[in-house]
Amino acid sequence: MNAAIENFQKHTNEFLDAIALFPDRLRDAAPEGEWSAAYIAHHVSDGELHFAARYFFTLGSDNPPMTYFDEDRYPEALHYEKRSITKSLAAIVGIRAMVLEILTNLDAAAWSRTTTTVDGDTYTLAELVAKADGHLTSHTEQLKALHAQI
């Protein structure tokens, strides 16, 4: 699992480097119908919170149910337009640092612990971490593409 841990930190840094491309005056800018850098940061922050909870439930319970979240409702329901990008970025950094510390201390058996979705699909902790890592990297690429457009 060393590669998963190395990628976890590497992808955290790449996301933070991508968001740093946006000076304060451009963090709310976006082409029509697309999310701004601030919205992406809020979304990633919310996602990281959910992913961490999934990891902890998986580690602390025997095959717990995995709860989905409706990311399409969050911008309105959680008032992205009123949120502080500074706080969302601090949450991303803090949550990922805490999770990285936990993941670093796991034995091989812990990576095989499972959670099951309401649809009956089962995921190991290793698969959850990889899936969430892909989420972060896709939003890193989204930030880079957005930066090229504005």
MOUR-V878743 format. One record per pair of residues at least 4 apart in sequence whose C-alpha atoms are under 6 Angstrom apart, sorted by sequence separation. I is the first residue (numbers start at 1). J is the second residue. If there is no record, write none. Layout:
I/J + I/J
This chain:
3/7 + 7/11 + 22/26 + 30/34 + 35/39 + 44/48 + 48/52 + 56/60 + 57/61 + 73/77 + 74/78 + 75/79 + 90/94 + 91/95 + 92/96 + 93/97 + 96/100 + 100/104 + 116/120 + 117/121 + 123/127 + 129/133 + 22/27 + 75/80 + 116/121 + 30/36 + 116/122 + 29/36 + 115/122 + 28/36 + 115/123 + 114/123 + 27/37 + 28/38 + 114/124 + 27/38 + 113/124 + 112/124 + 113/125 + 112/125 + 111/125 + 111/126 + 45/88 + 42/88 + 38/85 + 45/92 + 66/115 + 65/115 + 66/116 + 63/114 + 64/115 + 65/116 + 66/117 + 63/115 + 65/117 + 58/114 + 58/115 + 15/140
